[in-house]
Amino acid sequence: MFNPASVQHDCTFFDLAQQRNVIFYHMGYFSHHIISAMAEVVKLQLEISGVSGPTRRKLFSSFVELSQNILHYSSDSLHTAVSDESVLRQGAVCISREGEHHLMLCANPVATSEVERLREKLEPLRSMSLEEIKQAYKVTLRAETPVDSKGAGLGFLTMARDACAPLEFDFHPRADDPDTTLFCLKAII
């Protein structure tokens, strides 16, 4: 049944997204297939939005890193009987324009027991120079993959390298579930 009030509510979100210069936003479940489809949309949206080539590459790279982070580490998941490849994990990613820069925002639930490990990886990046970040990237690239990592451990370094300001992050414990904390990350590119 058509409800004019719901259309008005939907338009309010649409208007707000336009006012905030949102280029791309997804909140929900992530999988390899969903990320691939979103990656095509992000490429197109960045191109249509007139973003320069070098900035598009940085934004796209950060989008992939954030999405992979959600896929690998979100504590909210749905398992299917098909395979490990078909696991769905919940999170949110947003790309918006703010003045001359772009914001990459990401949020996903993580196990509260992982908060300190994440903080230990992210905190040093906030005070490192671009040269130090590039050097750490090279060292990490040559090192063996950490045992607890589902990648090469380059994600945060990649985003820090491409950002024009230190990465910002925060952890919000969930009152209804003390074993889960919402992890939020922001990169300015």
C-alpha positions as CSV (number, residue, x, y, z in Angstrom):
1,M,0.0,0.0,0.0
2,F,1.4,3.4,-1.0
3,N,2.2,5.6,2.0
4,P,3.0,9.3,1.2
5,A,4.7,9.7,4.6
6,S,7.3,7.0,3.8
7,V,8.1,8.7,0.5
8,Q,8.6,12.0,2.4
9,H,10.9,10.2,4.8
10,D,12.9,8.6,2.0
11,C,13.2,12.0,0.3
12,T,14.5,13.5,3.5
13,F,17.4,10.9,3.5
14,F,18.0,11.6,-0.2
15,D,18.1,15.4,0.5
16,L,20.4,15.0,3.4
17,A,22.8,12.8,1.4
18,Q,22.9,15.5,-1.4
19,Q,23.5,18.2,1.2
20,R,26.4,16.2,2.7
21,N,27.8,15.5,-0.8
22,V,27.6,11.8,-0.3
23,I,29.1,10.0,-3.3
24,F,28.6,6.5,-2.1
25,Y,27.0,4.9,1.0
26,H,26.3,1.3,2.0
27,M,25.1,0.0,5.3
28,G,24.4,-3.7,5.6
29,Y,26.1,-7.0,4.8
30,F,29.4,-7.3,2.9
31,S,30.6,-10.4,0.9
32,H,33.2,-10.8,-1.8
33,H,30.4,-10.6,-4.4
34,I,28.8,-7.5,-2.9
35,I,32.2,-5.8,-2.6
36,S,32.9,-6.5,-6.3
37,A,29.6,-5.0,-7.3
38,M,30.0,-2.0,-5.0
39,A,33.5,-1.4,-6.4
40,E,32.1,-1.0,-9.9
41,V,29.6,1.5,-8.6
42,V,32.2,3.4,-6.6
43,K,34.5,3.7,-9.7
44,L,31.6,5.0,-11.7
45,Q,30.4,7.4,-9.0
46,L,33.9,8.9,-8.5
47,E,34.3,9.3,-12.3
48,I,30.8,10.9,-12.6
49,S,31.5,13.2,-9.6
50,G,34.6,14.6,-11.5
51,V,37.1,13.4,-9.0
52,S,40.7,13.6,-10.4
53,G,42.5,10.4,-11.4
54,P,45.0,10.4,-8.5
55,T,42.3,11.1,-5.9
56,R,40.0,8.4,-7.5
57,R,42.8,5.8,-7.1
58,K,43.3,6.7,-3.5
59,L,39.6,6.7,-2.7
60,F,39.1,3.4,-4.5
61,S,42.1,1.8,-2.8
62,S,40.8,3.0,0.6
63,F,37.2,1.8,-0.2
64,V,38.6,-1.7,-1.0
65,E,40.7,-1.7,2.2
66,L,37.7,-0.6,4.4
67,S,35.4,-3.1,2.7
68,Q,37.9,-6.0,3.2
69,N,38.4,-5.0,6.8
70,I,34.6,-5.3,7.4
71,L,34.6,-8.6,5.5
72,H,37.5,-10.1,7.5
73,Y,36.9,-8.6,10.9
74,S,33.3,-7.6,11.5
75,S,32.0,-9.6,14.5
76,D,28.4,-9.6,13.1
77,S,28.2,-12.3,10.5
78,L,25.8,-14.6,8.7
79,H,27.2,-18.0,7.7
80,T,25.7,-19.9,4.8
81,A,26.0,-23.6,4.2
82,V,27.8,-23.1,0.9
83,S,31.3,-22.1,1.9
84,D,33.5,-19.8,3.9
85,E,33.6,-17.5,0.8
86,S,29.9,-16.9,1.2
87,V,30.1,-15.4,4.7
88,L,28.2,-12.1,5.1
89,R,29.5,-9.6,7.6
90,Q,27.9,-6.4,8.6
91,G,29.3,-2.8,8.5
92,A,28.9,0.5,6.8
93,V,31.1,2.5,4.3
94,C,30.5,6.1,3.2
95,I,32.4,8.3,0.7
96,S,31.6,12.0,0.7
97,R,33.1,15.3,-0.4
98,E,33.8,18.0,2.1
99,G,35.3,21.1,0.5
100,E,38.5,20.2,-1.4
101,H,38.8,16.8,0.3
102,H,36.9,13.5,0.5
103,L,35.9,11.6,3.6
104,M,36.0,7.9,3.9
105,L,34.0,6.6,6.8
106,C,33.7,3.1,8.0
107,A,31.9,1.4,10.9
108,N,31.6,-2.2,11.9
109,P,31.2,-4.2,15.1
110,V,34.3,-6.0,16.4
111,A,34.9,-8.3,19.4
112,T,35.6,-6.1,22.4
113,S,38.7,-8.3,23.0
114,E,40.2,-7.0,19.7
115,V,39.9,-3.3,20.6
116,E,43.4,-3.0,22.1
117,R,45.0,-4.8,19.2
118,L,43.4,-2.4,16.8
119,R,44.3,0.6,18.9
120,E,48.0,-0.6,18.9
121,K,48.0,-0.8,15.1
122,L,46.3,2.6,14.6
123,E,47.7,4.8,17.3
124,P,51.3,4.9,16.0
125,L,50.0,5.9,12.5
126,R,48.6,9.1,13.9
127,S,52.0,10.5,14.7
128,M,54.0,9.1,11.8
129,S,55.2,11.3,8.9
130,L,54.3,10.3,5.4
131,E,57.9,9.1,4.9
132,E,57.7,7.0,8.0
133,I,54.4,5.5,6.8
134,K,55.9,4.7,3.4
135,Q,58.9,3.0,5.1
136,A,56.6,1.0,7.4
137,Y,54.6,0.0,4.3
138,K,57.8,-1.3,2.6
139,V,58.9,-3.2,5.7
140,T,55.4,-4.8,6.1
141,L,55.3,-5.7,2.4
142,R,58.5,-7.7,2.8
143,A,57.6,-9.3,6.1
144,E,55.6,-12.5,6.6
145,T,51.9,-12.2,7.0
146,P,51.0,-11.9,10.7
147,V,49.4,-15.1,12.1
148,D,46.2,-13.3,13.2
149,S,45.9,-11.4,9.9
150,K,43.7,-12.3,7.0
151,G,45.8,-10.1,4.7
152,A,49.3,-8.8,4.5
153,G,48.6,-6.2,7.3
154,L,48.9,-3.4,4.8
155,G,45.3,-2.0,5.0
156,F,45.7,0.7,7.6
157,L,49.2,1.7,6.2
158,T,47.6,2.0,2.7
159,M,44.9,4.3,4.0
160,A,47.3,6.3,6.2
161,R,49.7,6.7,3.2
162,D,46.8,8.0,0.9
163,A,45.2,10.3,3.5
164,C,46.1,13.9,3.8
165,A,45.5,13.9,7.6
166,P,46.1,11.3,10.3
167,L,43.5,8.6,10.4
168,E,40.8,9.1,13.0
169,F,39.2,6.2,14.9
170,D,37.0,5.5,17.8
171,F,35.5,2.6,19.7
172,H,32.0,2.6,21.0
173,P,31.2,-0.2,23.5
174,R,27.7,-1.6,23.0
175,A,25.7,-1.4,26.2
176,D,23.4,-4.3,25.1
177,D,26.4,-6.5,24.3
178,P,29.6,-6.0,26.3
179,D,31.4,-8.5,24.0
180,T,30.9,-6.2,21.0
181,T,32.3,-2.8,20.3
182,L,31.5,-0.5,17.3
183,F,34.8,0.4,15.5
184,C,34.7,3.6,13.5
185,L,37.4,4.8,11.2
186,K,37.7,8.0,9.2
187,A,40.3,8.9,6.5
188,I,40.5,12.3,4.8
189,I,41.8,12.1,1.3
